Amino acid sequence: MSQELVDVIQWIVIICGGAYLYLPVGEWFAATTSSGLLFSYTAVYLGLAVIIKIFFVTVRRGVGGKLVGSDVFKGAEYYLGMFAGLVRFACVLIMILAVLHSRYFTPAEIAADDKMQKEVYGSDFFPGLHALQLEVFENSLSGNFVQKQLAFLLIKPTVGKSEKFKQREYSPL
């Protein structure tokens, strides 16, 4: 447990910090750049995770050896270590679900994707992201629980910014 303590705290801070800061920072990022809200929310969420990870790597370098050498948890070290692993797994799962939850698909987009799949492939053999979201958040036990009970930890579903790519005209120097 002594080895896992810094990692558990790191993941809890990543999940809580990302959940509470992605919205205001993402809206500011979208307003100051030309990116859409979906990209801004996701980039800020993942960027905060990277910044927090870097911070905790530096903390671990300074404190890590002292925690391993100390016998703070005594006989409960093994059992608390198993619980710490469970908490870390839950935090990683929530982070993945938060990023997966970020994209909102309109019914028109879903119908267009289904139509394209039937025209190109003859069936809907290859599931899209919307089908994956449906399976995870409605048909799975953990995804359904997280969406209903821990929705405040997920990124708000946002419609993607769909702009056509416009190539600039070539002009010789």
N, C-alpha and C positions, 0 to 999 in steps of 0.2 A: 504494500500500500504506500509505503514511503516513496517508492519510485513513481507511483502512479498519481500521486496527489497533485503535482503541478499540471500534468496532462488533463486530469479531470476538471480542475479549475479553469484551465485554458479552454476546454470545449464548452463548459457552461458559459463562460464569458463570450465566446464566439456566438453561441446560439442567442443568448439574451441581448448582447450588443447589436448583433445583426438584426434581430427582430425589432428593436426599438429605434435604431438609427437609420435603417435602409430607407424608410419613407421620407423623412425630412431632408436627409442628405441627398437621396435620389432625386427628389423634386428640385432641389437646388442645382444639382448636377445637370438635370435635363434643361433647366431654365438657362444655365450659363453656357451650355454646349448645344449643338444641333442634334443631339441624340434623342431618341424617344424615351418614354417613361419605362417601358419594359427593359430596355438595355440599361438604363440608368439604375433602376432598382436592383437588377441582377448584378451589375458591375460593382455597385456600392456594397452590396451584401458580401460578395466574394472578396472584394478589395479589403473590407473591414476584417474578414477572416484571415487574410494574409498578413495584415498589419498586426493583428492580435497574436498570430502565430509567431511572427518575428519578435515581438515583445517578450513572449513567454520563452522563446529560445534563449534570449539574453538573460532572462531571470533564472532559467534552469542552469545556465553555465555558472552563475554566481551562487546559487543556493542548492543545486542538485546534489552535490557531494555531501553537504551537511545533513540533508534529509535522509539519504541512504545510510549514512553512518549512525544516525540517531535511531533509537528504538522507541519512538513515540507511541506507536500503536500496540506494542508488546505482543500478547498472544492473539489478538484480533487481526494481526497483519494479513494473514492469508485470506480470511473471510472478507475483510474490508477491501482487499485487492480484487476479489471476484466481483464485489459490488461496484467497485470503481470501473472495472471493465464493462459491466452492464451499463453504467451511466455513460461512459464514453461511446459505446455502441449506439445507445439511444440518441445521443447528441449528433453523431454522424448521420444517423438515419433521418433525424429531423432536418438537418441541413440539406440533405439530398432531396427530401420531400419539399422543403421550402423552395428550392430552385425549380423543381418539377412543377410546383403549384403556380409559378409566376405567370405563365402564359395562359391567357384566356382566348378560347376559340369561339367565334360567333357561329351560330347555326349555319349561316351562309358559307363560311369557310369550311366547315365540316362537310356540308353537302357538296361543295366544289371539289374537295379532296376525294371524297368517295366517288364522285362522277369521274374524275381524272383517273383514279385507280382502276375503275371498271373499263374505261376506254383504253387505257394503255396496257393493263395486265389481264383484263378479262374478269377479274374478281378483286376483292379487297384482301388479298393475301398478305400484303405488307402493311402492318398497322402503323398509323401515324402517331404523332405525339399526343394528339387528342384521345386516341384509343388507349394509349398507355396511361394517360391521366385518369381516364374513366376506370380502367382496371385497378389502378393503385388506390384512388381515392373513394371508389364506390364498392369495389368487389373484394378488396383485401382488408384484413382485420386491422393491421397497424395503420395503414393509410387512412382508412375510414375513421379510426379513433383519433388520429392526430388532426384530421380536418375538422372533426366535430368538437373535440375537447381542447385542443391546443392550437386553434386557428390563429391565435395572436402571435405564434412563433413562425408562421408561414408568410411568404411574400404575397401581397395582395395580387389576385389575378388581374392582369393588364393586357389589353389588346395590343398586339404588335404594330409597330409603325411600318406600313407597307408602302414604300416609295419605289417607283421604277428606277432602275439604274440608268443614269443618263451619262453617256460617254462624252467627254469634252471633244471639241473639234480639234484636229491637229493643225497646229500653226508652226511653221518653221521659224527658227530664231532669226 
